[in-house]
Amino acid sequence: MLDSSVPVVRVRVTVALRHPDGRLCFVRHLKDGRRYWLLPGGGQDAFEPLEETARRELREELRITVSGLKFLGLRETMNRAAGRHIQFPIFEALNPDLSTLGTGEDPRVEGVDFFTADELTGRPIFPNMGEDIRKIARGERIEPFRTLEWVP
């Protein structure tokens, strides 16, 4: 039994999905009148391997499959006052089949957009890892691990 006084670490898998022209895929969300973008991905279910979480989330959010996944790094963010701790394993999608690309059934998802590194500037992207995302978009390596500043 979990002790409710001990914060639970939430794992949200994140996938860098590249269009053949090099742009990165983002899921556009609209929640409480606020528009923002996320890399595709989502929460890991109990006893679900990370790679399976990534594949499931790509099917659910974008209706696509990939031939494989490459691990790029891990990011985490924490808000002790709110009892929130989230870890973000980041994968690169290998050989995505974009022929079935579309939005899933999540009512917060407004659409799917592809951006270059330069087009990301000024867009609200969560979690707060814009520097990493721009590096990934340019094909550069990211640090294996980093703790991010919490942004509500």
C-alpha positions as CSV (number, residue, x, y, z in Angstrom):
1,M,0.0,0.0,0.0
2,L,1.3,3.5,-0.9
3,D,1.9,6.0,1.8
4,S,-0.1,9.1,0.6
5,S,2.5,11.4,2.4
6,V,5.2,10.2,0.0
7,P,5.0,11.9,-3.5
8,V,4.6,9.5,-6.4
9,V,6.9,10.0,-9.4
10,R,4.8,10.2,-12.6
11,V,6.5,9.0,-15.8
12,R,5.4,10.7,-19.0
13,V,7.1,9.3,-22.1
14,T,8.0,11.8,-24.8
15,V,8.7,11.0,-28.5
16,A,10.6,13.1,-31.0
17,L,8.9,12.3,-34.2
18,R,10.5,13.7,-37.4
19,H,8.7,14.5,-40.6
20,P,10.7,13.4,-43.7
21,D,11.5,17.1,-44.3
22,G,13.1,17.3,-40.9
23,R,10.4,19.2,-38.9
24,L,9.4,17.8,-35.5
25,C,5.9,16.8,-34.7
26,F,3.9,18.5,-31.9
27,V,0.5,17.8,-30.5
28,R,-1.5,21.0,-30.2
29,H,-3.6,21.2,-27.0
30,L,-6.3,23.6,-25.9
31,K,-7.2,23.4,-22.2
32,D,-9.1,25.9,-20.2
33,G,-8.7,28.4,-23.0
34,R,-4.9,28.0,-23.1
35,R,-3.2,26.7,-26.3
36,Y,0.2,25.0,-26.0
37,W,2.2,22.3,-27.7
38,L,3.7,19.0,-26.5
39,L,5.9,16.4,-28.1
40,P,3.7,13.3,-28.6
41,G,3.6,11.0,-25.6
42,G,1.9,10.4,-22.4
43,G,1.7,8.6,-19.0
44,Q,3.2,5.2,-18.4
45,D,0.7,2.6,-17.1
46,A,1.7,0.4,-14.2
47,F,4.0,-2.5,-15.3
48,E,4.1,-1.2,-18.8
49,P,7.6,-1.0,-20.4
50,L,8.7,2.5,-21.5
51,E,9.0,1.5,-25.1
52,E,5.5,0.0,-25.1
53,T,4.2,3.3,-23.5
54,A,5.8,5.3,-26.4
55,R,4.3,3.0,-29.0
56,R,0.8,3.0,-27.4
57,E,0.8,6.8,-27.1
58,L,1.8,7.3,-30.7
59,R,-1.1,5.0,-31.7
60,E,-3.6,6.8,-29.4
61,E,-2.6,10.4,-30.1
62,L,-1.5,10.3,-33.7
63,R,-2.8,7.0,-35.0
64,I,0.7,6.0,-36.3
65,T,3.2,3.2,-35.8
66,V,7.0,3.2,-35.8
67,S,9.6,0.5,-36.6
68,G,11.6,1.3,-33.5
69,L,12.6,3.8,-30.8
70,K,15.9,5.3,-29.8
71,F,16.4,6.5,-26.3
72,L,17.8,10.1,-26.2
73,G,17.7,11.2,-22.6
74,L,15.7,11.8,-19.4
75,R,14.3,15.0,-18.1
76,E,12.5,15.6,-14.8
77,T,10.7,18.4,-13.2
78,M,9.5,18.8,-9.6
79,N,7.3,21.1,-7.5
80,R,7.7,20.1,-3.9
81,A,5.0,22.5,-2.7
82,A,2.4,20.9,-5.0
83,G,3.8,17.3,-4.4
84,R,4.5,16.9,-8.2
85,H,7.5,15.0,-9.6
86,I,7.4,14.1,-13.3
87,Q,10.1,12.2,-15.3
88,F,10.2,12.4,-19.1
89,P,12.1,9.7,-20.9
90,I,12.7,11.1,-24.4
91,F,12.7,8.7,-27.4
92,E,13.3,9.3,-31.1
93,A,10.8,7.6,-33.4
94,L,12.5,5.5,-36.1
95,N,10.8,5.1,-39.5
96,P,7.4,6.5,-38.6
97,D,4.5,5.5,-40.9
98,L,2.8,8.9,-41.3
99,S,0.3,7.6,-43.9
100,T,-2.3,7.2,-41.1
101,L,-1.5,10.4,-39.2
102,G,-4.4,12.0,-37.5
103,T,-5.6,13.1,-34.1
104,G,-6.9,10.7,-31.5
105,E,-9.9,11.0,-29.3
106,D,-8.5,13.2,-26.5
107,P,-10.8,16.3,-26.4
108,R,-7.8,18.5,-25.4
109,V,-6.0,17.7,-28.6
110,E,-6.8,20.4,-31.2
111,G,-4.4,19.1,-33.9
112,V,-0.9,18.1,-35.0
113,D,1.7,20.6,-36.2
114,F,5.3,20.2,-37.5
115,F,7.9,22.8,-36.7
116,T,11.5,23.5,-37.5
117,A,13.9,24.6,-34.6
118,D,13.5,28.2,-35.6
119,E,9.6,28.0,-35.7
120,L,9.6,26.9,-32.0
121,T,10.7,30.3,-30.7
122,G,7.9,32.0,-28.7
123,R,5.5,29.0,-28.7
124,P,4.3,27.7,-25.3
125,I,5.8,24.2,-25.2
126,F,5.6,21.9,-22.3
127,P,7.4,20.5,-20.4
128,N,9.9,23.4,-20.2
129,M,12.6,21.8,-22.4
130,G,12.7,24.1,-25.3
131,E,16.5,24.1,-25.5
132,D,16.6,20.3,-25.7
133,I,13.8,20.2,-28.3
134,R,15.6,22.8,-30.5
135,K,18.8,20.6,-30.3
136,I,16.8,17.5,-31.2
137,A,15.2,19.4,-34.1
138,R,18.7,20.4,-35.4
139,G,19.9,16.8,-35.1
140,E,22.2,17.6,-32.2
141,R,22.7,15.4,-29.1
142,I,21.2,16.3,-25.8
143,E,22.6,15.8,-22.3
144,P,21.6,12.3,-21.0
145,F,20.0,13.8,-17.8
146,R,18.8,17.2,-16.7
147,T,16.4,18.5,-14.1
148,L,14.1,21.2,-15.6
149,E,12.6,24.3,-13.9
150,W,9.0,23.7,-12.9
151,V,6.6,25.8,-15.1
152,P,2.9,25.5,-14.2
